[in-house]
Amino acid sequence: MARPCRRGLAAAGAGRTSTMKVSMASASNALEVDGSSVDKLVEGVIKFMDSEKESVQNCVTPRKPRVLLAASGSVAAIKFSSLCHSFSDWAEVKAVATKSSLHFIDKPSMPKDVVLYTEEDEWSTWKRIGDNVLHIELRKWADVMVIAPLSANTLAKIAGGLCDNLLTCIVRAWDFDKPLFVAPAMNTFMWTNPFTERHINSITELGISLVPPITKRLACGDYGNGAMAEPSLIHSTVRLSFESHAPSSQTNKGV
């Protein structure tokens, strides 16, 4: 029998070595792929656990109610900063002020964490199609809205569906499945005027809740009914109503 030549044996050996290298490279690549898959799996598990942890935390510690406070043009707006302080201990608060109400609001005394939006903000925050519209964003954000003081003029606008400023635009876009409270403030002669009764009836039909005015010495010197309820009474009325109707998971009674 003829013996294979050394050159043939060498070639065969080289072929087997090459095959082994290819196999080892393939195995190495497979390990790398498997390692990448494991990393992705671990990353997915971590993200899932983080989301579950956040969900549990939200159940244990519900967020504060979101209260939108608004002031219209009445001298009672001098108490608006006090009203904001009353609510800010219990709720997350944002505020809206009409142009005429700014004549009475003491801005430096407002809570530092409460943003006060004005008519100028309605226009300056919008630049082009697709930008957020402020009165719509505030309507979406709020769980409850409180207008205090509510002037005779703004009462008439709301009753008639007018929306010519930031405050009335929010009301016109309001979801009346969410609570909206008003605390009127005006002279006694204006409060007892037949128009006021009609307007109060109109907004009550919409589901707006009234915090009635009180009788006292008014800013003009007259004595009678029409003064805005005290901020502490407005706060307690709104809070009691909200907490009695909201699911327990959406209230923060510990504050």
Secondary structure, 3 states (H helix, E strand, C coil): CCCCCHHHHHHHHHHHHHHHHHHHHHHHHHHHHHHHHHHHHHHHHHHHHHHHHHHHHHHHCCCCCEEEEEECCCHHHHHHHHHHHHHHCCCEEEEEECCCHHHCCCHHHCCCCCEEECHHHHHHCCCCCCCCCHHHHHHHHCCEEEEEEECHHHHHHHHHCCCCCHHHHHHHCCCCCCCEEEEECCCHHHHCCHHHHHHHHHHHHHCCEECCCEEEECCCCCEEEEECCCHHHHHHHHHHHHHHHCCHHHCCCCC
